[in-house]
Amino acid sequence: MARPLHIALPWHAIGHGNLGIDALTLSNIAILRAAATRIGREVRFTTLCAAPGDGVVLPDDVTIGPMPSPRAALTGRSPFLSVLRDADLVVDIGEGDSWTDLYGGRRFAFHAGTKLATLALGKPLVLAPQTIGPFASPWRRRLADTIMRRARAVYARDTLSAGYLAGRGLACETGTFIDVAFRLPFARPVRSDGAPRVGLNVSGLLYRGGYRGGNDFALTLDYAALTHRLIEHWLAAGVEIHLIPHVAAPAGNDDDVSLIVPLKARYPAIVAPPRFTDASAAKSWMAGLDFVVGGRMHACIGAFSAGVPVVPIAYSRKFNGLFGTLGYPHFVDGRVADTDHAFTTILAGFAGRDALAAAIRPGLTLAAERLDAYEARLAVILGELP
């Protein structure tokens, strides 16, 4: 019997405080398992580059690997490099949207460095479906091109990223699929009659003005004011409002969870769910709602993929690209719309939520077809391994 294939998974983490990364990891592992089953092979996984949360229960075939350390790599005693050496295949998901230099030179250097290490060790590298680019710096753009040309395959999750790849003239295999989190499992709760239930996925990052608090994303709307306005409007209308945090990052502005206490104190009638143990728990909660407004992309994907009408508030091209690919124009572009327009758009979405639910269905079919195609390509790549 053939030995299990070892797949290293840089920039994946089960139980990550950002439930989007947890969703990507759980879903991509499930797809890789299914691809291996197609060819009759067993697999084992090592996640790398992102720390899990506390008390994480891992599947039997998953190990948490070490973080990369440039200093350890220079000494030749790097546990991270040891994992890569032992791997048959390296599948890098870039935390979904980090294969770019938009987040600064240090973050780009880490993401580029792990890919370069993989290639230097002669391991086949697959960039799983993710946002690709942009790269503002010419030299970083050239380095990214060099890495992608040497990869076994580079896959985009949206049409904007696919267009970027098409313009780079890469010789490697490329393809356009969809965000793997559409495969995230969930349990739909039993609904009882009563007032409409609306989920507010309140983003701490947008509420506080970005990582540095200076309107880092150049929003043209006041996100905090919009949040309060929506809550007050819906409470006055007798709507049941649920707060849906999707990122726990206690050390910085990125944290959603810390917003729950002051919002609950200001508006005691809103529902604050228990702390979600993982992305599937958050998706399952949203599956019991009638409508969701989302500031986090993977919270929006969770609602959408559960068939729940959702109006995302886009703060970067990753939203526009993904929901454009799905043929779903029902989002607020936070870099174009003002607060009044956003408020009106969201209320119109809520009033027309049955139409939004119908608009979701073709997107779900598209997502299922694309992830089946991604799984098939992975089966081909796994079949090439000894």
Secondary structure as the mmCIF struct_conf table of DSSP 4:
data_model
#
loop_
_struct_conf.conf_type_id
_struct_conf.id
_struct_conf.beg_label_comp_id
_struct_conf.beg_label_asym_id
_struct_conf.beg_label_seq_id
_struct_conf.end_label_comp_id
_struct_conf.end_label_asym_id
_struct_conf.end_label_seq_id
HELX_LH_PP_P HELX_LH_PP_P1 ALA A 2 PRO A 4
STRN STRN1 LEU A 5 PRO A 10
TURN_TY1_P TURN_TY1_P1 TRP A 11 TRP A 11
TURN_TY1_P TURN_TY1_P2 ILE A 14 GLY A 15
BEND BEND1 GLY A 17 GLY A 17
STRN STRN2 ASN A 18 ASN A 18
HELX_RH_AL_P HELX_RH_AL_P1 LEU A 19 ARG A 38
TURN_TY1_P TURN_TY1_P3 ILE A 39 GLY A 40
STRN STRN3 VAL A 43 LEU A 48
BEND BEND2 CYS A 49 ALA A 50
TURN_TY1_P TURN_TY1_P4 ASP A 54 GLY A 55
HELX_LH_PP_P HELX_LH_PP_P2 VAL A 56 PRO A 59
TURN_TY1_P TURN_TY1_P5 ASP A 60 ASP A 61
STRN STRN4 VAL A 62 ILE A 64
HELX_LH_PP_P HELX_LH_PP_P3 PRO A 66 PRO A 68
HELX_RH_AL_P HELX_RH_AL_P2 PRO A 70 THR A 75
TURN_TY1_P TURN_TY1_P6 GLY A 76 GLY A 76
HELX_RH_AL_P HELX_RH_AL_P3 PRO A 79 ASP A 86
BEND BEND3 ASP A 88 ASP A 88
STRN STRN5 LEU A 89 ASP A 92
HELX_RH_3T_P HELX_RH_3T_P1 GLY A 94 GLY A 96
TURN_TY1_P TURN_TY1_P7 ASP A 97 ASP A 97
STRN STRN6 TRP A 99 TRP A 99
BEND BEND4 THR A 100 ASP A 101
TURN_TY1_P TURN_TY1_P8 LEU A 102 TYR A 103
HELX_RH_AL_P HELX_RH_AL_P4 GLY A 105 ALA A 120
TURN_TY1_P TURN_TY1_P9 LEU A 121 GLY A 122
STRN STRN7 LEU A 125 GLN A 130
STRN STRN8 ILE A 132 ILE A 132
BEND BEND5 SER A 137 SER A 137
HELX_RH_AL_P HELX_RH_AL_P5 PRO A 138 ARG A 150
BEND BEND6 ALA A 151 ARG A 152
STRN STRN9 ALA A 153 ALA A 156
BEND BEND7 ARG A 157 ASP A 158
HELX_RH_AL_P HELX_RH_AL_P6 THR A 159 ALA A 166
TURN_TY1_P TURN_TY1_P10 GLY A 167 GLY A 169
BEND BEND8 CYS A 172 CYS A 172
STRN STRN10 GLU A 173 THR A 176
HELX_RH_3T_P HELX_RH_3T_P2 VAL A 180 ARG A 183
HELX_LH_PP_P HELX_LH_PP_P4 ARG A 188 ARG A 191
BEND BEND9 ASP A 193 ALA A 195
STRN STRN11 ARG A 197 ASN A 201
HELX_RH_AL_P HELX_RH_AL_P7 GLY A 204 TYR A 207
TURN_TY1_P TURN_TY1_P11 ARG A 208 GLY A 209
BEND BEND10 GLY A 210 GLY A 214
TURN_TY1_P TURN_TY1_P12 ASP A 216 PHE A 217
BEND BEND11 THR A 220 LEU A 221
HELX_RH_AL_P HELX_RH_AL_P8 TYR A 223 ALA A 236
TURN_TY1_P TURN_TY1_P13 ALA A 237 GLY A 238
STRN STRN12 GLU A 240 LEU A 243
STRN STRN13 VAL A 247 VAL A 247
TURN_TY1_P TURN_TY1_P14 PRO A 250 ALA A 251
BEND BEND12 GLY A 252 GLY A 252
TURN_TY1_P TURN_TY1_P15 ASN A 253 ASP A 254
BEND BEND13 ASP A 256 ASP A 256
HELX_RH_AL_P HELX_RH_AL_P9 VAL A 257 ARG A 266
TURN_TY1_P TURN_TY1_P16 PRO A 268 ALA A 269
BEND BEND14 ILE A 270 ILE A 270
STRN STRN14 VAL A 271 VAL A 271
HELX_LH_PP_P HELX_LH_PP_P5 PRO A 273 PHE A 276
BEND BEND15 THR A 277 ASP A 278
HELX_RH_AL_P HELX_RH_AL_P10 ALA A 279 MET A 286
TURN_TY1_P TURN_TY1_P17 ALA A 287 GLY A 288
BEND BEND16 ASP A 290 ASP A 290
STRN STRN15 PHE A 291 GLY A 294
BEND BEND17 GLY A 295 ARG A 296
HELX_RH_AL_P HELX_RH_AL_P11 MET A 297 SER A 305
TURN_TY1_P TURN_TY1_P18 ALA A 306 GLY A 307
STRN STRN16 VAL A 310 ALA A 314
BEND BEND18 SER A 316 SER A 316
HELX_RH_AL_P HELX_RH_AL_P12 ARG A 317 THR A 325
TURN_TY1_P TURN_TY1_P19 LEU A 326 GLY A 327
STRN STRN17 VAL A 332 ASP A 333
TURN_TY1_P TURN_TY1_P20 GLY A 334 VAL A 336
HELX_RH_AL_P HELX_RH_AL_P13 THR A 339 ALA A 351
TURN_TY1_P TURN_TY1_P21 GLY A 352 GLY A 352
HELX_RH_AL_P HELX_RH_AL_P14 ARG A 353 GLY A 383
TURN_TY1_P TURN_TY1_P22 GLU A 384 GLU A 384
#
